[in-house]
Amino acid sequence: MTTMTTRPGLASRLSALTKVVEHGPGRLDRKLLNEANALLQQAGDRLKLSSEHTVVALAGGTGSGKSSLFNAISGLELSPTGVRRPTTARTHACVWGLEGAGPLLDWLQIQWRHRFSRASALDKGDSQLHGLILLDLPDHDSIRALTDTEADRLIGLADLVVWVLDPQKYADASTHRRYVTELAGHEAVTVFALNQADRLTKEELAELVIDLNDLLRREGVEHPSVVPTSAVTGRGIESLRSVIATAVARRRAAIQKLEADLHRLEQRLSKAMPLGEALSAPSAVDEARRMGLTDALCDAVGVPAVGEAMENVYAERSNQWVGWPYPRWISKFRSNPLKSLRLQDVGEEIRGITTGVSAQSAEVANAVQALADGLSVGMHPVWRTTVHQAARSRSGQLPKALTEDLTEVAPQLDRVPAWWRVLNVWQYVLVVAFVAGLAWLAAGLLMPGQLPPALEVLGDTATLPWVGLMMASVLGLGALSGIASRNFVELGASRERERLEREMRRRVAAVSATMVVEPVERELVRHHAFYTALRDLSS
């Protein structure tokens, strides 16, 4: 047995259809998806089987003379013909060249007792038909056909179909509506035999052939092949055998049938999911949209509010450590601003702000919705819906995840920077120096000449101007260090706020990437792969 070699175009298109089927569930109509799966299965099975044989099916309605035509082509009385009720019950097969045909006949599900082989002695003059498997199908419009789909199944599996039409019923709706209109694009693998031509005059036959051609063209068969035949007189039998022999000799009917089936399916897929500008849609979430989502979620969480609160608390707590001590001592006699701001327990205040994420779930949902809206512009409604579903797939967990993650980075506001401690020591040194100067002045003014010899320098009035100058310098230095320290505190508070907001933003971005961006990107990649495959299928 020789398996069939596909043309490069067919192989790539079948591969593209495989990808369409892979990415289609939930997006394509289930019936269309099932048809695509069935075609892939059929193509895979047929291409594995003999390429030396061409399956030609004679199909037609009751009384069309199909079985008689089958016998006329084969030259043997193989298929029974009815007299009172002319119907075919089971498919009969005649094989020219049986070697390698067995698996193909098994795949067609032809019963053994209905398989016939042309023996070499009978094949004289029929060498051009070597490799032909001719099928006489059950009548598609019989009562039995209503419950048995054998004819429909084999019409779909045959490499070439010969429609045997009755002159009185050649325009029969059951044939044209159920089959012919579905065969647009299958001209290369479809032949129409206008049988029982012996019942017509030459003029009537010519008129029917013209009418049938016009009817077929209106139904989408652009180049119909119509052969008038008569199993009684033998008219047109050789012409029909020649058409069949040409298809058998070329060994391309099976490939052409699969190509036509692919083309018809591709048209239906393109109608259901028009390519249009689909491939211009993004296949990933760009950096600008990622940043936009992070910004929106940070606003929903309240990151700027947390940063501002931290900056204010940082500045208030610094009053305990930096700045000229005298104003701090005086402020103790005033109302405590921390109490009025309820910021004594600053850690809990900040944690209270960050755990308020759940109250902003509506804003979180709006941010996610905005991302999906921006990415799905111009998409087919089905894909637009799936992108939104992907974006919202974990949105219910998103506020809680943001809350828990940001609570971990609530600032440790009881931490005291080392430079605060150093500056505090320096300021108290100045305080001691100022107090010592006051004592010196007091001693010099109140007890001049009355101090012991060891301390008499304190009572020397000549030193008092220098002591006053020293005290003024200490006050000035203290005031300058206080001003400088406040500037450093403000700078430090700003940096701490930036650090906190940067860390919170980083965490928001990480959470949004995992819970929103990644599901959306998977859907965008699926969308891009689906339409790329659909484009390749059309090429």
C-alpha positions in Angstrom: 0.0 0.0 0.0 1.3 3.5 -0.9 0.2 6.3 1.3 -0.7 9.6 -0.3 1.8 12.5 -0.4 0.2 15.8 0.2 1.1 18.9 -1.7 2.9 21.5 0.3 -0.1 23.8 0.2 -2.5 21.2 1.5 -0.1 20.1 4.3 0.3 23.7 5.5 -3.4 24.4 5.3 -4.2 21.2 7.3 -1.7 22.3 9.9 -3.4 25.8 10.0 -6.8 24.1 10.5 -5.3 22.1 13.3 -4.4 25.3 15.1 -7.8 26.9 14.4 -9.4 23.8 16.0 -6.9 24.0 18.9 -7.7 27.7 19.7 -11.4 27.6 18.6 -13.2 26.0 21.6 -15.4 28.5 23.3 -15.0 30.9 20.4 -16.2 29.0 17.4 -19.7 27.6 17.0 -19.7 24.0 18.3 -21.1 22.6 15.1 -18.5 24.3 12.9 -15.8 23.2 15.3 -17.0 19.6 15.1 -17.0 19.8 11.3 -13.4 21.0 11.3 -12.4 18.2 13.6 -14.2 15.7 11.4 -12.4 17.1 8.3 -9.0 16.8 10.0 -9.8 13.2 11.0 -11.0 12.4 7.5 -7.9 14.0 5.9 -5.6 12.2 8.2 -7.2 8.9 7.6 -7.4 9.3 3.8 -3.8 10.4 3.4 -2.6 7.4 5.3 -4.4 5.1 2.9 -3.6 4.0 -0.7 -2.8 6.8 -3.1 -3.0 4.3 -6.0 -6.8 4.2 -5.7 -9.4 6.8 -6.4 -12.8 6.4 -4.8 -15.6 7.4 -7.2 -19.2 7.4 -5.8 -22.3 7.2 -7.9 -25.0 9.1 -6.0 -28.5 9.8 -6.9 -32.2 9.6 -6.0 -34.6 6.7 -6.4 -35.3 5.8 -10.0 -32.4 7.8 -11.4 -30.9 4.6 -12.9 -27.8 4.8 -10.8 -27.3 1.1 -10.3 -27.8 0.5 -14.0 -25.1 3.0 -14.7 -22.9 1.3 -12.2 -23.3 -2.0 -14.0 -22.8 -0.3 -17.4 -19.5 1.3 -16.3 -18.2 -1.9 -14.6 -19.4 -4.1 -17.5 -20.9 -6.6 -15.0 -24.2 -7.1 -13.3 -22.9 -6.3 -9.8 -25.5 -4.0 -8.3 -29.1 -5.3 -8.3 -31.6 -3.1 -10.2 -35.1 -2.8 -9.1 -38.2 -3.5 -11.3 -41.2 -2.7 -9.2 -39.4 -0.5 -6.7 -36.0 0.5 -8.0 -33.9 1.2 -4.8 -30.4 0.4 -3.7 -30.2 -0.8 -0.1 -26.5 -1.2 0.5 -23.3 0.3 -1.1 -21.7 -1.9 -3.7 -18.1 -1.5 -4.7 -16.2 -2.5 -7.8 -12.4 -2.4 -7.6 -10.0 -2.2 -10.6 -6.8 -3.4 -9.0 -7.5 -4.9 -5.6 -4.0 -4.9 -4.3 -3.7 -2.3 -1.5 -7.4 -1.4 -1.6 -8.5 -3.5 1.4 -7.7 -0.9 4.1 -9.4 1.8 2.0 -12.5 -0.3 1.6 -12.4 -1.1 5.4 -12.3 2.7 6.1 -15.2 3.2 3.7 -17.0 0.4 5.7 -18.0 -1.5 2.6 -19.3 -5.0 3.5 -17.2 -7.9 2.2 -20.2 -9.4 0.4 -20.6 -6.2 -1.5 -17.0 -5.9 -2.7 -16.3 -6.9 -6.3 -13.0 -7.0 -8.1 -12.4 -6.8 -11.9 -10.3 -9.9 -12.6 -7.4 -9.4 -14.9 -9.0 -11.3 -17.7 -12.0 -9.0 -17.6 -9.8 -5.9 -17.3 -8.9 -6.1 -21.0 -9.2 -2.6 -22.4 -9.8 -1.1 -18.9 -6.2 -0.5 -17.9 -7.0 3.2 -17.8 -9.3 2.5 -14.9 -6.7 0.6 -12.8 -6.9 2.0 -9.3 -10.6 2.9 -9.5 -13.0 2.0 -6.6 -16.5 2.6 -8.0 -19.3 2.8 -5.4 -23.0 2.5 -6.0 -24.5 4.4 -3.1 -27.9 3.8 -1.5 -30.6 6.2 -2.8 -30.3 9.4 -0.8 -34.1 10.1 -0.9 -35.4 6.6 -0.1 -37.5 5.9 3.0 -34.5 3.9 4.4 -32.2 6.8 3.9 -34.2 8.8 6.4 -32.7 6.6 9.2 -29.5 5.4 7.5 -26.8 8.0 6.8 -24.6 5.7 4.7 -25.1 7.7 1.5 -24.3 11.0 3.2 -21.3 9.5 4.9 -19.8 8.1 1.7 -20.6 11.2 -0.4 -18.4 13.1 2.1 -15.6 10.4 2.0 -15.5 9.8 -1.8 -12.7 11.4 -3.8 -15.0 12.1 -6.7 -18.8 12.1 -6.8 -20.9 11.4 -9.9 -24.4 12.7 -9.4 -26.8 10.6 -11.4 -29.9 12.8 -12.3 -33.2 11.7 -13.6 -34.4 13.9 -16.5 -37.8 14.1 -14.9 -36.4 15.1 -11.5 -33.0 16.7 -12.3 -34.0 19.8 -10.5 -35.3 17.9 -7.5 -35.0 20.1 -4.4 -33.9 17.2 -2.1 -30.7 16.8 -4.2 -30.0 20.5 -4.8 -30.8 21.8 -1.4 -29.1 19.0 0.6 -26.1 18.4 -1.6 -25.5 20.6 -4.7 -25.5 23.9 -2.9 -22.9 22.5 -0.5 -20.6 21.5 -3.4 -19.6 25.0 -4.5 -15.8 24.9 -5.1 -15.9 21.1 -5.7 -16.2 21.3 -9.5 -12.9 19.4 -10.0 -14.3 16.4 -8.1 -18.0 16.5 -9.1 -19.6 15.2 -12.2 -23.3 15.4 -13.2 -24.6 12.5 -15.2 -28.0 13.3 -16.8 -29.1 9.7 -17.1 -31.8 8.0 -19.1 -31.1 10.2 -22.1 -32.8 7.5 -24.3 -36.2 8.8 -23.1 -35.6 12.2 -24.6 -35.4 13.5 -28.1 -32.2 15.2 -29.3 -33.7 18.6 -28.9 -35.2 17.9 -25.4 -31.8 16.5 -24.2 -30.0 19.6 -25.5 -32.5 21.9 -23.8 -32.2 19.9 -20.5 -28.4 20.0 -20.5 -28.5 23.8 -21.0 -31.1 24.2 -18.2 -29.2 22.0 -15.8 -26.0 23.9 -16.5 -27.8 27.2 -15.7 -29.3 25.8 -12.6 -26.0 24.5 -11.3 -24.3 27.9 -12.0 -27.0 29.7 -10.0 -26.3 27.4 -7.1 -22.6 28.2 -7.1 -21.1 25.5 -9.3 -19.1 27.8 -11.6 -17.9 25.2 -14.1 -20.3 22.2 -14.0 -19.3 19.0 -15.8 -22.6 17.5 -17.3 -22.5 14.2 -19.2 -25.7 12.9 -20.8 -25.8 9.1 -20.4 -28.1 6.1 -21.0 -27.4 2.8 -19.4 -30.0 1.2 -21.8 -28.4 2.4 -25.1 -24.9 2.9 -23.8 -24.9 6.5 -24.9 -22.4 8.7 -23.0 -21.1 5.7 -21.0 -17.7 5.9 -22.7 -17.6 9.7 -22.1 -18.3 9.2 -18.4 -15.7 6.4 -18.2 -13.2 8.8 -19.8 -13.9 11.5 -17.2 -13.5 8.9 -14.5 -10.4 7.4 -16.1 -8.8 10.9 -16.3 -9.4 11.4 -12.6 -8.0 8.0 -11.8 -4.9 8.4 -14.0 -4.0 11.8 -12.4 -4.2 10.3 -8.9 -5.1 13.7 -7.6 -8.8 13.4 -6.9 -8.4 12.7 -3.3 -6.1 15.7 -2.8 -8.5 17.9 -4.8 -11.4 16.7 -2.7 -9.6 17.6 0.5 -8.6 21.0 -0.9 -12.2 21.7 -1.9 -13.5 20.6 1.5 -10.9 22.8 3.1 -11.9 25.7 0.9 -15.6 25.4 1.8 -14.8 25.1 5.5 -12.5 28.1 5.3 -15.2 30.2 3.8 -17.6 29.3 6.6 -14.9 30.0 9.2 -14.1 33.3 7.6 -17.8 34.2 7.6 -18.1 33.3 11.3 -14.8 35.0 12.3 -13.9 37.5 9.6 -10.1 38.1 9.4 -10.4 41.9 8.7 -8.0 43.8 10.9 -7.8 41.1 13.5 -4.1 40.6 13.2 -3.5 44.2 14.0 -4.8 43.7 17.5 -2.0 43.4 20.1 -0.7 40.0 21.0 0.7 41.3 24.3 0.1 44.0 26.9 2.5 46.8 26.1 4.4 48.7 28.7 2.3 51.8 28.5 -0.9 49.8 29.3 0.9 48.0 32.1 1.9 51.3 33.6 -1.6 52.7 33.1 -3.1 49.7 35.0 -0.5 50.0 37.8 -1.3 53.8 38.1 -5.1 53.1 38.2 -4.7 50.3 40.8 -2.3 52.5 42.9 -5.0 55.2 43.0 -7.6 52.6 43.9 -5.5 51.3 46.7 -4.6 54.8 47.9 -0.9 54.6 47.5 -0.5 58.5 47.3 -2.5 58.8 50.5 -0.3 56.3 52.3 2.8 58.1 51.1 1.5 61.5 52.2 0.5 60.2 55.6 3.9 58.6 56.0 5.6 61.9 55.1 3.6 63.9 57.6 4.2 61.4 60.4 7.9 61.3 59.6 8.1 65.1 59.9 6.1 65.1 63.2 8.2 62.4 64.8 11.4 64.2 63.9 10.4 67.0 66.3 11.3 64.6 69.2 14.8 64.3 68.0 15.9 67.3 65.8 15.5 71.0 66.0 16.5 73.5 68.6 15.4 72.0 72.0 14.1 75.2 73.5 11.2 75.6 71.0 10.4 71.9 71.6 10.3 72.4 75.3 8.1 75.4 74.9 5.7 73.5 72.6 5.0 71.0 75.4 2.9 73.7 77.0 0.8 73.9 73.9 -1.7 71.4 72.5 -0.1 68.4 70.9 -0.6 68.4 67.1 -0.1 64.6 67.1 -3.1 64.2 69.3 -5.2 66.4 67.2 -4.2 64.4 64.1 -4.6 61.1 66.0 -1.1 60.0 64.9 0.4 58.7 68.1 0.1 55.2 66.9 1.3 55.9 63.4 2.0 52.3 62.4 -1.6 51.4 63.0 -2.7 54.6 61.1 -0.7 53.6 58.1 -1.9 50.0 58.3 -5.5 51.3 58.5 -5.0 53.1 55.2 -3.5 50.1 53.4 -6.1 47.7 54.5 -8.8 49.9 53.1 -8.2 48.4 49.6 -11.3 46.2 49.8 -13.5 49.4 50.1 -12.1 50.4 46.6 -13.1 47.2 44.8 -15.2 49.2 42.4 -12.2 51.3 41.3 -10.1 48.1 41.0 -12.8 46.7 38.7 -12.9 49.9 36.6 -9.1 49.7 36.2 -9.3 46.1 35.0 -12.2 47.0 32.7 -10.3 49.9 31.1 -7.4 47.6 30.3 -9.6 45.1 28.6 -11.5 47.8 26.7 -8.3 49.2 25.3 -6.9 45.9 24.2 -10.0 44.5 22.6 -10.8 47.4 20.3 -11.8 46.1 16.9 -12.0 42.5 17.9 -14.8 40.1 17.0 -17.5 40.3 19.8 -16.7 36.8 20.9 -13.0 37.5 21.3 -13.7 40.8 23.0 -15.8 39.0 25.5 -13.1 36.4 26.2 -10.5 39.1 26.7 -12.8 40.8 29.3 -13.4 37.4 30.9 -9.7 36.8 31.1 -9.1 40.2 32.6 -11.8 39.6 35.2 -10.9 36.0 35.9 -9.2 36.8 39.2 -10.6 40.3 39.8 -12.6 39.0 42.8 -9.3 38.1 44.5 -7.4 41.2 43.4 -8.5 43.7 46.2 -7.6 41.1 48.9 -4.3 40.3 47.3 -3.4 44.0 47.1 -4.4 44.5 50.7 -2.3 41.7 52.0 0.7 42.5 49.9 0.8 46.2 50.7 0.2 45.7 54.4 3.6 44.0 54.5 5.3 47.2 53.5 3.6 49.5 56.0 6.5 51.7 57.1 8.3 51.2 60.4 7.7 54.6 61.8 9.3 53.9 65.1 12.7 53.7 63.4 15.0 56.5 64.3 17.7 57.5 61.7 21.2 57.6 63.1 21.7 61.2 62.0 18.8 62.2 64.2 20.6 60.8 67.3 23.9 62.5 66.3 22.2 65.8 65.8 20.3 65.4 69.1 23.6 65.0 71.0 25.0 68.0 69.2 22.0 70.2 70.1 22.2 69.2 73.8 25.9 70.0 73.8 24.9 73.5 72.7 22.2 73.6 75.4 24.8 72.7 78.0 27.2 75.4 76.6 24.4 77.9 76.8 23.5 77.0 80.4 27.2 77.2 81.3 27.3 80.6 79.8 24.3 81.7 81.9 25.9 80.4 85.0 29.1 82.3 84.2 27.2 85.5 83.6 25.2 85.0 86.8 28.4 84.5 88.8 30.1 87.5 87.3 27.2 89.8 87.9 26.0 88.6 91.2 29.2 87.5 93.0 32.1 89.6 91.6 35.3 88.9 93.7 33.5 86.6 96.1 34.3 83.2 94.4 37.1 80.9 95.6 40.5 81.4 93.9 39.9 78.3 91.7 36.7 79.9 90.3 37.6 83.5 90.5 37.8 83.7 86.7 34.0 83.3 86.7 33.7 86.4 88.7 36.0 88.5 86.5 33.8 91.1 85.0 36.3 91.6 82.2 35.3 88.2 80.8 31.6 88.8 80.8 31.4 90.4 77.3 33.2 87.4 75.9 30.8 85.1 77.7 27.9 87.0 76.3 29.3 86.7 72.8 29.8 83.0 73.3 26.2 82.6 74.4 24.9 84.6 71.5 27.1 82.4 69.2 25.6 79.2 70.8 22.1 80.5 70.3 22.8 81.4 66.7 24.5 78.1 66.1 21.6 76.3 67.7 19.1 78.2 65.6 21.0 77.5 62.4 21.4 73.8 63.2 17.6 73.7 64.0 16.8 75.3 60.6 19.3 73.0 58.8 17.9 70.0 60.6 14.3 70.8 59.5 15.5 71.1 55.9 17.2 67.7 56.2 14.1 66.3 57.8 11.9 67.5 55.0 14.3 66.1 52.4 14.4 62.8 54.3 10.6 62.6 54.6 10.3 63.2 50.9 12.8 60.4 50.2 11.1 58.0 52.5 7.8 58.8 50.8 9.3 58.1 47.4 10.9 54.9 48.7 7.6 53.7 50.2 5.5 54.6 47.1 8.1 53.0 44.8 8.0 49.8 46.8 4.2 49.8 47.0 4.0 50.5 43.3 6.4 47.7 42.5 4.2 45.3 44.5 1.0 46.6 42.9 2.6 46.0 39.5 3.7 42.5 40.4 0.2 41.6 41.7 -1.5 43.1 38.6 0.9 41.3 36.3 0.1 37.9 37.9 -3.7 38.3 38.3 -4.6 40.5 35.4 -1.9 40.9 32.7 -0.9 37.3 32.4 -4.5 35.9 31.9 -5.1 38.7 29.4 -1.9 38.0 27.5 -2.7 34.3 27.2 -6.0 35.3 25.6 -4.3 37.8 23.3 -1.7 35.2 22.2 -4.6 32.7 21.6 -6.4 35.4 19.5 -3.3 36.1 17.4 -2.6 32.4 16.9 -6.2 31.7 15.9 -6.3 34.5 13.2 -2.8 33.7 12.0 -3.9 30.1 11.4 -7.1 31.3 9.7 -5.0 33.5 7.4 -2.7 30.6 6.6 -5.7 28.4 6.0 -7.0 31.0 3.4 -3.7 31.2 1.6 
